[in-house]
């Protein structure tokens, strides 16, 4: 290295002529393991800090949106019930209830929040990393991984498995991890415009912006030392990110296959396609089985479809994984690496789990997940 040569020249000059020559500070490209380990900590910390920033942005945008909604809602409620004008203790919960039951507003607010918060968090995360790669790197030309079509089918298998586990857990506990308000928001209604916005949010906005953030930023931020560690850690963060118990496990498994596809194809485009397939499939099941058919027939068809999806998906997933093999150092979206062999494996987990931002993010979304738990309606 250039700095090492300069250091040796300084030392030789001092020994030969008896004076102390100016020293040169080692750059970040130094072979010093302490410096390299600091770079790993910075990289992992940037990835998790980005998720904390995203969480804060979502809360700020949601608060602004709710305020905009509640001002006219309060005026309307007071006009209908004048006695509420001087009774904020009754007016406030009524405003909140009206807002939460307004499915169109809630889905529109979520769509706007994701469109703003996720891209902003992505670019802030790049700045925290020192911009070692850019959007053009993660959206580069997608390599055609072996049996990629089976990989997309494998996504359905993961969904089928997750749904079976959720059904069993709900039957045993009598509880569900998704609140009634959220289920209503993500269900089809008689409002055509609301249904269109919901489909755009679930099938387009969420997959594109989440993959930009989770695979484009977080997976890359965690991958400069060990790609397999990054795959599992980013999938864990993706599961936690959903903020409800029904989707944490499902999100983790899907995060594994999304990340695997992104690394094998060398582009976040592959994981976006897989994510769109997963979300579209969920909406098809909900829209066709629950809304169009309904009743016991709808439930029976949904269960049959779930079993077929599970079997076909697992077969597809096995074929895809066997065709492409393990994740290696050659599987990447961007040329971003830090040479720190001793940080591989367990040490990488240690570094991640000692980042305060990881625990801030986890605690925030765990609190949301707990608040979502509700008893299953007997009806």
Order of alpha helices (4+ residues) and beta strands (2+ residues): alpha-alpha-alpha-alpha-alpha-alpha-beta-alpha-alpha-alpha-alpha-alpha-alpha-alpha-alpha-alpha-beta
